[in-house]
């Protein structure tokens, strides 16, 4: 560096140091006082003297999965608070304060549920939830009966130094499966972490050491998010058995955005959790972390409109709503009509059709999860609401039919088509208050996985005196939270929480002839409309109709290899293995060695006992996509059937590295280890399989609930019709 450059650097550093000294002379409200930090054995010994371990000594934070590197606990005072970080990162602090992370513990929506757990089971059980919602309470040892530790950190939830002190994530287990290091904003010259607060001037003089302390490369990966955005309900929590809660990370890893799975219906460029939820934004406040005036957003915009509304964070609320409405996350397609049980007209808009009064119409609505990297809805599906509002109105605005309306008390039409689930307890009652430790079964789960589609049917009668034209509208709405849960939290007197329109589509039905119409800018092309309908029909187990839809895609896209693969998939699902071969082989002519085609062709080869071809196809898929869990699983089964035990073990172990809770891996490894004389390993896999498989008696609890709620029971049927016709009473009717 030349002399002029050195002078500039010295001037800048002097100015920074001067500014920091002024800040330190008059610290902002909420600043943490600098004090010696004691970590390790002395602190651990003090906590353990009165710390209860009701779940055994294998983990201090059970039933959560958190861990501390080098010790058992960390004092809360070891974590520099967010106000300290604000000295240099005002923009990040401002965004964080309004985020769901900053309010992860104190918000009444969470506190209502966790307090129920604490008062009914004991404070030790809250380690399960607080491992993600209040890490400082967990790691400091505060969650034990009689603890007198200072809990002032509760107001800050997941602080800056929680995320920026994590050293690793363990095995993609979820439930707070991070390993926390000693919180440090700097390392010394030898790279050792310096605990506690460091003067700002010193940080600014050694920015490289600051970065080494607070940044890890894996922070920018979805695996980092998996520590909390994946969860289960372990037997230590529910005194029952292991139950999967949510798998947001797994959903992303299986989606087109991860580029780790060749079996998706569509492809896309790689996109991580951070690419969507931490997009770079312009820094409006001073922030030394800004690069060219922008920082990675610390709002983590997603679907939480409740926290900002409750706290009056209007900026966060408006940006969240804008986020939900942007991005083209969903596509709503009014795909088909059938009049009086006649021929289906599809896709609507591409061909002429007749409409007459005094007739019964069936409408098909296809909702595509187009640009979300996880399901709709993800995570706690029992609390959030996403649903279709389907309306048919005449020229005077009179409602001929409506499903998915809100009642005057704010509750949702119980017969609406919802993208949620219904967890039930051992008595077959809906777990309406999020007592997750009482969940024994799920009555239905109507979420749409990333890249897939749902086909929803509506039936309505056009009156003889209907005033044409009619307007048919389907829109997907979202609310955070469900009205009955808001009532559980606040009672019936509370503000209305926002209902956000995620996507919609309308069309006009004229009396008599309806000619073809030009598509709107947001409409999918015709081949994709058929493809999405086929995906929805496939998931509804309507295999003949799914096959017909995919064949239309072949007709429109004769050179598209995926069109033929989808035809093959329909045949496979229909168990017509011989018929699946020709379209799959055609796809391989169009794209030799295509991994998606090879995977499904391998399943045909297995049925036809062509073992060598089966293994060869799957090996090619795994070689190109080593993190494809389906390919690993099927290759392991193929090796097992050929008695290639070591190869089979290798594949199932690789599968467990992708998903430690894969049932097929547990089951097959239990057998393989036993046959190979590894009895201890076999017993461990048997234990995991037994614990994690679905309880055979659990469907009984769901059936009890569904019998008592016929208005909801059709949601458990993959194929159903929403109607208000009198002869269909009790089958999911909406209300006119």
C-alpha positions in Angstrom: 0.0 0.0 0.0 1.4 3.5 -0.9 1.8 6.3 1.6 -1.4 8.0 0.5 -3.4 4.8 1.0 -2.0 4.3 4.5 -2.9 7.9 5.5 -6.5 7.3 4.3 -6.8 4.1 6.3 -5.4 5.7 9.4 -7.8 8.6 9.1 -10.8 6.3 8.6 -9.8 4.1 11.5 -9.3 7.2 13.7 -12.8 8.4 12.8 -14.3 5.0 13.5 -12.5 4.7 16.9 -13.7 8.2 17.8 -17.2 7.3 17.0 -17.0 4.1 19.0 -15.6 5.9 22.0 -18.5 8.3 21.9 -20.9 5.3 21.8 -19.2 3.7 24.7 -19.3 6.8 26.8 -23.0 6.9 26.5 -24.3 3.4 25.7 -27.8 3.1 24.2 -30.6 1.8 26.4 -30.5 -1.9 26.9 -26.7 -2.2 26.4 -25.0 -5.0 28.2 -22.5 -4.0 30.9 -19.0 -5.4 30.4 -18.2 -8.0 33.0 -15.9 -11.1 33.3 -17.5 -14.2 31.8 -17.0 -17.5 33.5 -17.7 -20.6 31.3 -16.8 -24.2 31.6 -16.5 -26.3 34.7 -17.2 -23.7 37.4 -20.4 -22.7 35.8 -21.4 -26.2 35.0 -20.9 -27.4 38.5 -23.0 -24.6 39.9 -25.9 -25.4 37.6 -25.8 -29.1 38.0 -26.1 -28.8 41.7 -29.8 -28.1 41.3 -30.5 -29.0 37.7 -33.0 -31.8 37.0 -32.3 -34.4 34.4 -35.7 -36.3 34.2 -34.8 -37.7 30.7 -31.4 -39.2 31.7 -27.8 -38.1 31.6 -27.4 -38.6 27.8 -28.3 -34.9 27.1 -28.6 -31.9 29.4 -31.1 -30.3 27.1 -33.5 -33.2 26.3 -36.1 -33.4 24.9 -34.3 -30.9 22.7 -31.1 -31.6 20.7 -28.9 -28.6 21.5 -25.3 -29.1 22.7 -22.5 -26.9 23.9 -18.9 -27.3 22.6 -16.5 -28.1 25.4 -18.9 -27.8 28.3 -22.4 -28.6 29.4 -23.9 -25.1 29.9 -23.2 -21.5 28.9 -24.2 -18.5 31.1 -26.5 -16.1 29.5 -24.1 -13.3 30.3 -21.6 -14.9 27.9 -23.8 -13.8 25.0 -23.3 -10.2 24.0 -26.8 -8.9 23.5 -28.3 -7.4 20.4 -28.0 -3.8 21.7 -24.2 -4.3 21.8 -24.2 -5.5 18.2 -26.3 -2.5 17.2 -23.3 -0.2 17.7 -22.0 -1.2 14.3 -25.0 -2.9 12.8 -27.9 -0.6 13.1 -29.7 -1.8 10.0 -29.4 -5.4 10.9 -30.5 -4.7 14.4 -33.5 -2.7 13.2 -34.7 -5.5 10.9 -34.0 -8.2 13.5 -36.0 -6.4 16.3 -39.1 -6.7 14.2 -38.5 -10.2 13.0 -40.0 -13.5 14.2 -36.6 -14.5 15.4 -36.3 -11.6 17.8 -39.8 -12.2 19.2 -39.6 -16.0 19.1 -40.2 -16.4 22.8 -42.0 -13.4 24.2 -44.9 -13.3 21.6 -48.2 -14.4 23.2 -48.8 -16.9 20.4 -45.8 -19.0 21.5 -46.1 -18.2 25.2 -49.6 -19.6 25.3 -48.5 -23.0 24.1 -45.3 -23.3 26.0 -46.9 -22.2 29.2 -49.5 -24.9 28.8 -46.6 -27.4 28.5 -44.8 -25.9 31.5 -47.9 -26.0 33.8 -49.0 -29.5 32.8 -45.8 -31.3 32.3 -43.1 -29.3 34.0 -40.6 -26.6 33.0 -38.0 -29.2 32.0 -40.2 -30.3 29.1 -40.1 -26.8 27.6 -36.4 -27.5 26.7 -37.9 -29.2 23.6 -39.6 -26.0 22.3 -37.2 -23.4 23.8 -34.1 -25.0 22.1 -35.2 -23.0 19.1 -37.5 -20.3 20.6 -35.3 -19.3 23.6 -31.8 -20.8 23.3 -30.3 -18.7 26.1 -32.8 -20.2 28.6 -31.9 -23.7 27.5 -28.1 -23.3 27.3 -27.8 -21.4 30.6 -29.6 -24.1 32.5 -32.6 -21.9 33.4 -35.2 -24.4 32.5 -35.3 -26.4 35.7 -37.6 -26.3 38.7 -36.7 -23.6 41.2 -34.2 -21.8 38.9 -33.5 -18.3 40.0 -31.4 -17.3 37.0 -32.0 -13.8 35.5 -34.4 -14.2 32.6 -34.1 -10.7 31.1 -32.9 -12.3 27.9 -36.5 -13.7 27.2 -37.4 -10.5 25.4 -34.8 -11.1 22.7 -35.5 -14.7 21.7 -33.0 -15.7 19.0 -30.4 -13.0 19.3 -27.5 -12.1 17.0 -25.0 -14.1 19.0 -27.2 -17.2 19.1 -26.9 -17.7 15.3 -23.4 -16.3 15.1 -22.0 -18.6 17.8 -23.2 -21.9 16.4 -20.2 -24.1 15.4 -22.0 -27.0 13.7 -25.4 -28.6 13.1 -25.7 -32.3 14.1 -27.0 -34.8 11.6 -30.0 -32.8 10.4 -32.0 -34.0 13.4 -33.9 -30.7 14.0 -35.3 -29.8 17.4 -32.4 -27.3 17.9 -29.7 -29.7 16.8 -26.9 -27.1 16.8 -23.7 -27.2 18.7 -23.1 -23.8 20.4 -19.6 -22.5 20.8 -18.5 -20.0 23.4 -20.0 -16.7 22.2 -17.3 -14.5 20.8 -17.2 -11.4 18.7 -13.5 -11.8 18.1 -10.7 -14.4 18.0 -7.2 -13.7 19.2 -4.1 -13.7 17.1 -4.0 -17.6 17.4 -7.6 -18.0 16.4 -8.9 -18.7 19.9 -12.4 -17.4 20.7 -12.4 -14.4 23.1 -15.6 -14.7 25.3 -17.7 -11.8 26.2 -17.8 -8.2 25.1 -14.8 -6.6 23.3 -14.5 -2.9 23.0 -15.9 -1.7 19.7 -12.7 0.1 18.7 -10.7 -3.2 19.0 -13.3 -5.0 16.8 -12.9 -2.3 14.2 -9.2 -2.6 14.3 -9.3 -6.3 13.7 -12.3 -6.9 11.4 -10.7 -10.1 10.1 -10.7 -11.6 13.6 -14.3 -10.4 14.1 -15.4 -12.2 10.9 -13.6 -15.4 11.9 -15.5 -15.3 15.2 -19.0 -14.6 13.9 -19.1 -16.1 10.4 -19.0 -19.7 9.3 -19.4 -20.8 5.7 -22.2 -23.1 6.5 -24.3 -20.2 7.8 -25.2 -19.6 4.2 -26.5 -23.1 3.6 -29.9 -24.7 4.2 -28.3 -27.2 6.5 -27.8 -24.4 9.0 -31.5 -23.7 9.0 -32.3 -27.4 9.4 -31.2 -27.1 13.1 -34.6 -25.6 13.9 -36.7 -25.8 10.7 -37.2 -29.5 11.2 -38.8 -31.0 14.2 -40.2 -34.1 15.8 -42.1 -35.0 19.0 -39.9 -37.5 20.9 -41.2 -40.0 23.4 -39.5 -38.0 26.2 -42.0 -35.2 25.4 -45.2 -37.1 24.8 -44.7 -40.3 26.8 -45.9 -42.1 23.7 -43.6 -42.4 20.7 -41.6 -40.5 18.1 -43.9 -38.4 15.8 -42.7 -36.3 12.9 -43.8 -32.6 13.5 -42.5 -30.8 10.4 -39.8 -31.2 7.8 -39.2 -27.9 6.1 -35.6 -28.6 5.4 -36.4 -32.1 4.0 -39.0 -30.5 1.8 -36.5 -28.1 0.4 -33.9 -30.8 -0.1 -36.5 -32.8 -2.1 -37.5 -29.8 -4.1 -36.3 -28.6 -7.5 -34.5 -25.7 -5.8 -31.9 -27.9 -4.1 -30.8 -29.6 -7.3 -30.2 -32.7 -5.2 -33.2 -34.6 -6.5 -33.7 -35.5 -10.2 -37.2 -36.8 -9.6 -39.1 -33.5 -9.4 -41.7 -32.6 -12.0 -40.0 -29.4 -12.8 -36.5 -28.0 -12.7 -35.1 -24.7 -11.5 -31.9 -22.9 -10.7 -30.4 -23.5 -7.3 -32.0 -21.5 -4.5 -31.3 -21.8 -0.8 -33.4 -20.8 2.2 -31.2 -17.7 2.5 -31.7 -16.8 -1.2 -35.5 -16.4 -0.5 -35.7 -15.3 3.1 -32.5 -13.3 3.4 -32.4 -11.4 0.1 -30.0 -8.5 0.0 -31.7 -5.2 0.7 -30.6 -1.5 0.8 -29.3 -0.5 4.2 -31.2 2.6 5.2 -29.3 2.9 8.5 -25.5 2.8 9.1 -24.2 -0.7 9.1 -20.5 -1.8 8.9 -21.7 -5.1 7.5 -23.1 -3.5 4.4 -21.5 -4.2 1.1 -22.0 -1.6 -1.6 -24.9 -0.3 0.4 -26.8 -3.5 0.9 -27.0 -6.2 3.6 -28.6 -9.7 3.8 -32.0 -9.0 5.2 -32.4 -9.9 8.9 -36.2 -9.7 8.7 -36.4 -13.3 7.5 -39.6 -12.4 5.6 -41.9 -15.4 5.4 -45.5 -15.8 6.5 -45.7 -14.4 10.0 -48.1 -11.4 9.9 -49.2 -12.0 13.5 -46.1 -10.9 15.4 -45.7 -7.5 13.6 -49.4 -6.8 13.9 -49.4 -7.5 17.6 -46.3 -5.4 18.4 -47.2 -2.6 15.9 -44.2 -3.2 13.6 -46.0 -1.8 10.6 -42.8 -1.8 8.5 -42.4 -5.6 9.0 -46.1 -6.2 8.5 -46.2 -4.4 5.2 -43.1 -6.0 3.9 -44.3 -9.5 4.9 -47.6 -9.0 3.1 -45.7 -7.7 0.0 -43.4 -10.7 0.2 -46.4 -13.1 0.3 -48.0 -11.4 -2.7 -44.8 -11.3 -4.7 -42.8 -14.0 -6.4 -45.5 -15.9 -8.1 -45.4 -18.6 -5.5 -48.7 -20.2 -6.5 -50.6 -20.5 -9.7 -54.4 -20.9 -9.6 -56.0 -22.4 -12.7 -59.7 -22.7 -13.4 -58.9 -25.8 -15.4 -62.1 -27.6 -16.4 -65.9 -27.6 -16.4 -68.4 -30.4 -16.6 -72.1 -29.7 -17.2 -74.8 -32.1 -16.0 -72.3 -35.0 -15.8 -71.4 -34.7 -19.4 -68.0 -34.4 -21.1 -65.2 -32.5 -19.4 -64.2 -29.2 -21.1 -60.5 -28.7 -20.5 -58.4 -26.7 -20.3 -60.9 -23.9 -20.1 -60.3 -21.0 -22.5 -58.8 -23.2 -25.2 -62.0 -24.5 -26.7 -65.6 -23.4 -27.1 -68.3 -24.7 -24.8 -72.0 -24.0 -23.9 -73.5 -22.9 -20.6 -77.2 -23.2 -19.8 -79.3 -22.2 -16.8 -80.9 -24.7 -14.6 -77.9 -27.0 -14.8 -75.4 -28.6 -12.5 -71.8 -27.6 -13.0 -68.6 -29.3 -11.8 -65.5 -27.1 -11.8 -61.9 -28.2 -11.4 -59.5 -25.8 -9.7 -55.8 -26.7 -9.9 -53.5 -25.0 -7.4 -49.8 -25.3 -8.3 -47.0 -24.8 -5.7 -44.8 -23.2 -8.3 -42.1 -21.2 -6.6 -42.1 -22.2 -2.9 -39.1 -24.2 -1.7 -41.3 -26.1 0.8 -44.9 -27.1 1.2 -47.9 -25.0 1.5 -48.3 -24.9 4.5 -45.0 -25.7 6.1 -44.3 -26.3 9.8 -47.1 -25.9 12.3 -50.0 -26.6 9.9 -52.5 -26.9 12.7 -52.1 -23.2 13.6 -52.0 -21.4 10.2 -54.7 -21.2 7.6 -54.4 -21.4 3.8 -57.5 -22.2 1.9 -59.4 -21.8 -1.4 -62.2 -19.2 -1.5 -64.4 -20.3 -4.5 -67.3 -18.1 -5.5 -69.8 -18.1 -8.3 -71.7 -14.8 -8.7 -74.3 -13.6 -11.2 -74.4 -10.3 -13.1 -76.2 -8.6 -10.2 -73.5 -9.7 -7.7 -75.7 -12.4 -6.1 -73.8 -15.4 -4.8 -74.9 -18.6 -6.5 -72.3 -20.6 -4.6 -69.5 -19.9 -2.2 -67.0 -22.1 -0.4 -64.2 -20.8 1.9 -65.9 -17.7 3.3 -65.3 -16.2 6.7 -68.1 -16.3 9.2 -69.1 -13.1 11.1 -67.0 -14.2 14.1 -63.9 -14.6 11.9 -63.9 -18.4 11.8 -63.4 -20.1 8.5 -66.2 -22.0 6.7 -65.6 -25.5 8.1 -66.3 -27.0 4.6 -63.6 -25.0 2.9 -60.8 -26.8 1.1 -57.8 -26.1 3.4 -54.1 -26.7 2.9 -53.4 -27.7 6.5 -53.8 -30.7 8.8 -55.8 -31.8 11.8 -53.7 -33.4 14.6 -55.8 -35.4 17.1 -55.3 -36.8 20.6 -55.9 -40.3 22.0 -59.6 -39.5 22.4 -60.0 -38.4 18.8 -60.2 -34.7 19.6 -58.6 -31.9 17.5 -55.6 -30.6 19.3 -56.9 -27.0 19.0 -54.6 -25.4 21.5 -51.3 -26.7 20.1 -50.6 -29.1 22.9 -48.2 -31.0 20.7 -47.3 -33.5 23.4 -50.9 -34.8 23.2 -50.9 -35.5 19.5 -51.3 -39.2 18.6 -52.5 -39.0 15.0 -53.2 -36.7 12.1 -56.7 -36.9 10.6 -55.7 -35.5 7.3 -52.9 -33.5 5.7 -53.7 -31.5 2.6 -50.5 -29.6 2.1 -49.1 -29.2 -1.4 -45.4 -30.2 -1.6 -43.0 -27.9 -3.5 -43.4 -28.3 -7.2 -46.6 -30.3 -7.0 -50.3 -29.4 -7.5 -53.7 -30.0 -5.9 -56.8 -30.6 -7.9 -60.0 -29.4 -6.1 -63.5 -30.1 -7.3 -66.5 -27.8 -6.8 -70.1 -28.6 -7.8 -72.9 -26.0 -7.9 -76.3 -25.5 -9.5 -77.0 -22.6 -11.9 -80.6 -21.4 -11.2 -83.1 -21.2 -14.0 -83.4 -17.4 -13.4 -79.7 -16.7 -13.1 -78.6 -13.4 -14.5 -75.7 -13.9 -16.9 -72.8 -13.5 -17.2 -71.6 -15.4 -14.2 -68.2 -14.8 -12.6 -66.3 -17.8 -11.2 -63.4 -17.0 -8.9 -60.9 -19.1 -7.1 -58.4 -17.5 -4.8 -56.0 -18.9 -2.2 -56.0 -17.0 1.1 -53.6 -17.2 4.0 -54.0 -16.2 7.6 -51.5 -16.4 10.4 -53.1 -17.7 12.8 -56.3 -19.8 12.7 -59.1 -17.8 14.3 -59.9 -20.4 17.0 -56.3 -20.3 18.1 -56.3 -16.5 18.2 -59.3 -16.9 20.4 -57.4 -19.3 22.6 -54.7 -16.7 23.1 -56.7 -13.5 23.5 -60.3 -14.5 24.0 -62.8 -13.4 21.4 -62.0 -9.7 21.7 -58.9 -9.0 19.5 -58.1 -7.2 16.3 -58.7 -8.9 13.0 -55.5 -10.5 11.8 -54.6 -10.1 8.1 -56.0 -12.4 5.4 -53.6 -12.3 2.5 -54.6 -13.3 -1.1 -51.7 -15.4 -2.3 -53.1 -16.0 -5.8 -56.4 -16.0 -7.7 -58.0 -16.5 -11.1 -61.4 -15.5 -12.4 -63.4 -16.3 -15.5 -66.7 -15.3 -17.0 -69.4 -17.7 -18.1 -71.8 -16.3 -20.6 -75.2 -17.7 -21.5 -75.0 -20.1 -24.4 -71.8 -20.1 -26.4 -68.4 -19.4 -24.7 -65.7 -19.1 -27.4 -62.0 -19.6 -26.7 -60.2 -16.7 -25.0 -56.7 -15.4 -24.9 -54.7 -16.5 -21.8 -53.9 -13.8 -19.2 -50.2 -12.9 -18.6 -50.0 -15.0 -15.4 -51.5 -18.1 -16.9 -49.5 -21.2 -17.4 -49.1 -22.5 -21.0 -51.5 -25.2 -22.1 -49.0 -28.1 -21.7 -48.2 -27.0 -18.1 -51.9 -26.8 -17.3 -52.4 -30.4 -18.3 -49.2 -31.4 -16.5 -50.3 -29.8 -13.2 -53.7 -31.4 -13.6 -52.0 -34.8 -14.1 -49.9 -34.3 -11.0 -53.0 -33.5 -8.9 -54.9 -36.5 -10.3 -51.9 -38.7 -9.6 -51.8 -37.6 -6.0 -55.6 -38.3 -5.8 -55.0 -41.9 -7.1 -57.1 -41.2 -10.2 -54.6 -43.0 -12.4 -56.6 -43.3 -15.6 -57.3 -39.5 -15.6 -53.7 -38.7 -14.7 -52.5 -40.8 -17.6 -54.9 -39.0 -19.9 -53.6 -35.6 -18.7 -50.0 -36.6 -19.2 -50.7 -38.0 -22.7 -52.1 -34.5 -23.6 -48.7 -33.1 -22.6 -47.0 -35.6 -24.9 -49.3 -34.5 -27.7 -48.4 -30.8 -27.1 -44.7 -31.4 -26.3 -43.6 -34.4 -28.3 -39.9 -33.7 -27.8 -40.1 -33.2 -24.1 -38.5 -36.2 -22.2 -40.4 -35.4 -19.0 -43.8 -35.7 -20.7 -43.0 -39.3 -21.5 -41.6 -39.9 -18.0 -44.8 -38.7 -16.4 -46.8 -41.1 -18.6 -44.5 -43.8 -17.3 -45.0 -42.7 -13.7 -48.8 -42.9 -14.1 -48.5 -46.4 -15.4 -46.2 -47.3 -12.5 -48.6 -45.9 -9.9 -51.3 -47.9 -11.6 -49.1 -51.0 -11.3 -49.0 -51.4 -15.1 -45.3 -52.0 -15.2 -45.1 -53.4 -18.7 -46.9 -50.4 -20.1 -44.5 -48.0 -18.3 -41.5 -49.3 -20.2 -42.2 -47.8 -23.7 -42.6 -44.1 -22.6 -39.6 -44.3 -20.3 -37.4 -45.8 -23.0 -38.7 -43.0 -25.4 -37.6 -40.4 -22.8 -34.1 -42.0 -22.8 -34.0 -41.8 -26.6 -34.7 -38.1 -26.3 -32.2 -37.7 -23.4 -29.8 -40.6 -23.0 -28.9 -41.5 -19.4 -31.5 -39.1 -18.0 -31.5 -39.8 -14.3 -35.2 -39.3 -13.8 -36.0 -41.8 -16.6 -33.4 -44.2 -15.4 -34.8 -44.2 -11.8 -38.3 -45.1 -12.9 -37.1 -47.6 -15.5 -35.1 -49.3 -12.8 -38.5 -50.0 -11.0 -39.8 -51.6 -14.1 -36.6 -53.7 -14.4 -37.1 -54.9 -10.8 -40.6 -56.1 -11.6 -39.5 -57.9 -14.7 -36.6 -59.4 -12.7 -33.8 -57.8 -14.7 -31.6 -57.3 -11.7 -28.4 -56.2 -13.4 -30.2 -53.6 -15.5 -32.0 -52.4 -12.4 -28.8 -51.9 -10.4 -27.0 -50.3 -13.3 -29.7 -47.7 -13.8 -29.9 -46.8 -10.1 -26.1 -46.7 -9.8 -26.0 -44.1 -12.6 -28.7 -42.0 -10.8 -26.8 -42.1 -7.4 -23.5 -41.3 -9.1 -24.9 -38.0 -10.4 -27.3 -37.3 -7.5 -25.6 -38.7 -4.3 -28.1 -36.9 -2.1 -31.2 -38.2 -3.7 -32.8 -40.2 -0.9 -35.2 -42.1 -3.1 -32.4 -43.4 -5.4 -30.3 -44.3 -2.4 -33.2 -46.2 -0.8 -34.0 -48.2 -4.0 -30.4 -49.0 -4.7 -30.0 -50.3 -1.2 -33.1 -52.5 -1.7 -31.7 -53.7 -5.0 -28.3 -54.6 -3.4 -30.2 -56.3 -0.5 -32.2 -58.4 -2.9 -29.0 -59.6 -4.6 -27.5 -60.4 -1.2 -24.8 -57.7 -1.7 -24.8 -57.0 2.0 -21.9 -54.6 2.3 -23.1 -52.6 -0.7 -26.6 -52.4 0.7 -25.3 -51.3 4.1 -23.3 -48.5 2.4 -26.4 -47.2 0.6 -28.7 -47.3 3.7 -26.0 -45.6 5.8 -25.7 -42.9 3.1 -29.5 -42.5 3.2 -29.3 -42.0 7.0 -26.7 -39.2 6.4 -29.4 -37.5 4.3 -32.3 -38.3 6.6 -31.5 -39.9 9.9 -35.1 -40.8 10.4 -35.7 -42.8 7.2 -37.8 -45.8 8.1 -36.6 -48.0 5.2 -33.0 -47.4 6.3 -33.8 -48.4 9.9 -35.7 -51.5 8.8 -33.2 -52.8 6.3 -30.1 -52.1 8.4 -31.7 -53.9 11.3 -31.9 -57.1 9.1 -28.5 -56.6 7.4 -26.6 -55.9 10.6 -28.1 -59.0 12.2 -27.2 -61.2 9.3 -23.7 -59.8 9.4 -23.4 -60.6 13.1 -23.5 -56.9 14.3 -26.1 -57.5 17.0 -25.7 -54.2 18.9 -26.1 -52.2 15.7 -29.1 -54.3 14.7 -30.8 -53.7 18.1 -30.3 -50.0 17.8 -31.9 -49.9 14.3 -34.8 -52.1 15.6 -35.3 -49.6 18.4 -35.3 -46.6 16.0 -37.6 -48.4 13.6 -40.1 -49.4 16.3 -40.1 -45.9 17.8 -40.4 -44.0 14.5 -42.9 -46.1 12.6 -46.5 -45.0 12.7 -48.5 -46.6 15.5 -50.9 -49.1 13.9 -53.6 -48.0 16.3 -53.2 -44.3 15.5 -55.7 -44.3 12.5 -58.4 -45.2 15.1 -58.0 -41.8 16.8 -58.3 -40.1 13.4 -61.4 -42.0 12.5 -63.1 -41.1 15.8 -62.5 -37.4 15.0 -63.7 -37.7 11.4 -66.9 -39.5 12.3 -67.8 -36.7 14.6 -67.0 -34.0 12.0 -68.6 -35.0 8.6 -68.1 -31.4 7.4 -64.4 -31.9 7.6 -64.1 -35.7 7.0 -64.0 -35.4 3.2 -60.7 -33.6 3.5 -59.2 -37.0 4.4 -60.3 -38.4 1.1 -57.8 -37.8 -1.7 -60.7 -37.5 -4.2 -63.7 -35.4 -3.1 -66.1 -32.8 -4.3 -67.2 -29.6 -2.5 -70.8 -29.0 -3.2 -74.0 -27.4 -1.9 -76.4 -29.7 -3.7 -79.1 -31.0 -1.3 -78.5 -34.7 -2.3 -74.9 -34.3 -1.3 -75.6 -33.0 2.2 -72.7 -33.8 4.6 -70.2 -34.4 1.9 -68.3 -31.2 2.2 -70.8 -28.6 1.0 -70.1 -24.9 1.0 -72.9 -22.5 1.7 -74.7 -20.3 -0.9 
